[in-house]
């Protein structure tokens, strides 16, 4: 966990924005895929949401 936080603090704002876009897209795809079938990894959606929140916090801290 601390590795992710350190990497977010070191990266610049544009990198964080691209990561945010990629994570939101993967969350959208995950939601559509699990709509009709059962997911094998139940916690995957929660971890993606937490990663998105971490990135958004890092972006706001850079302002």
C-alpha positions as a Markdown table, in Angstrom:
| # | Residue | x | y | z |
|---|---|---|---|---|
| 1 | Unk | 0.0 | 0.0 | 0.0 |
| 2 | Unk | 2.7 | 2.5 | 0.9 |
| 3 | Unk | 4.3 | 2.0 | -2.5 |
| 4 | Unk | 1.2 | 3.1 | -4.3 |
| 5 | Unk | 0.9 | 6.2 | -2.2 |
| 6 | Unk | 4.6 | 7.1 | -2.8 |
| 7 | Unk | 4.2 | 6.6 | -6.5 |
| 8 | Unk | 1.2 | 8.9 | -6.6 |
| 9 | Unk | 2.9 | 11.6 | -4.7 |
| 10 | Unk | 5.9 | 11.5 | -7.1 |
| 11 | Unk | 4.0 | 11.5 | -10.3 |
| 12 | Unk | 2.9 | 14.6 | -12.0 |
| 13 | Unk | -0.7 | 15.8 | -12.6 |
| 14 | Unk | -1.0 | 14.6 | -16.2 |
| 15 | Unk | 0.1 | 11.1 | -15.3 |
| 16 | Unk | -2.5 | 11.0 | -12.5 |
| 17 | Unk | -5.2 | 12.2 | -14.9 |
| 18 | Unk | -4.4 | 9.4 | -17.4 |
| 19 | Unk | -4.4 | 6.8 | -14.6 |
| 20 | Unk | -7.8 | 8.2 | -13.5 |
| 21 | Unk | -9.3 | 7.9 | -16.9 |
| 22 | Unk | -8.0 | 4.3 | -17.3 |
| 23 | Unk | -9.3 | 3.3 | -13.9 |
| 24 | Unk | -12.8 | 4.8 | -14.5 |
| 25 | Unk | -12.9 | 3.0 | -17.9 |
| 26 | Unk | -12.0 | -0.3 | -16.3 |
| 27 | Unk | -14.6 | 0.2 | -13.6 |
| 28 | Unk | -17.2 | 0.8 | -16.2 |
| 29 | Unk | -16.2 | -2.3 | -18.2 |
| 30 | Unk | -16.2 | -4.3 | -15.0 |
| 31 | Unk | -19.8 | -3.2 | -14.1 |
| 32 | Unk | -21.1 | -4.1 | -17.5 |
| 33 | Unk | -19.4 | -7.5 | -17.5 |
| 34 | Unk | -20.7 | -8.4 | -14.1 |
| 35 | Unk | -24.3 | -7.3 | -14.9 |
| 36 | Unk | -25.3 | -10.7 | -16.4 |
| 37 | Unk | -22.9 | -13.1 | -14.7 |
| 38 | Unk | -21.3 | -13.7 | -11.4 |
| 39 | Unk | -17.9 | -12.2 | -10.8 |
| 40 | Unk | -15.0 | -14.4 | -9.7 |
| 41 | Unk | -13.3 | -11.5 | -7.9 |
| 42 | Unk | -15.9 | -9.8 | -5.8 |
| 43 | Unk | -13.6 | -7.2 | -4.3 |
| 44 | Unk | -12.3 | -6.0 | -7.6 |
| 45 | Unk | -14.8 | -3.2 | -7.9 |
| 46 | Unk | -14.1 | -1.9 | -4.4 |
| 47 | Unk | -10.3 | -1.9 | -5.0 |
| 48 | Unk | -10.7 | 0.1 | -8.2 |
| 49 | Unk | -13.0 | 2.6 | -6.4 |
| 50 | Unk | -10.4 | 3.0 | -3.7 |
| 51 | Unk | -7.6 | 3.5 | -6.3 |
| 52 | Unk | -9.7 | 6.2 | -8.0 |
| 53 | Unk | -10.2 | 7.9 | -4.7 |
| 54 | Unk | -6.5 | 7.9 | -4.0 |
| 55 | Unk | -5.7 | 9.4 | -7.3 |
| 56 | Unk | -8.3 | 12.1 | -7.0 |
| 57 | Unk | -6.9 | 13.0 | -3.6 |
| 58 | Unk | -3.4 | 13.2 | -5.0 |
| 59 | Unk | -4.6 | 15.4 | -7.8 |
| 60 | Unk | -6.3 | 17.8 | -5.4 |
| 61 | Unk | -3.2 | 17.9 | -3.2 |
| 62 | Unk | -1.2 | 19.0 | -6.2 |
| 63 | Unk | -3.3 | 22.2 | -6.7 |
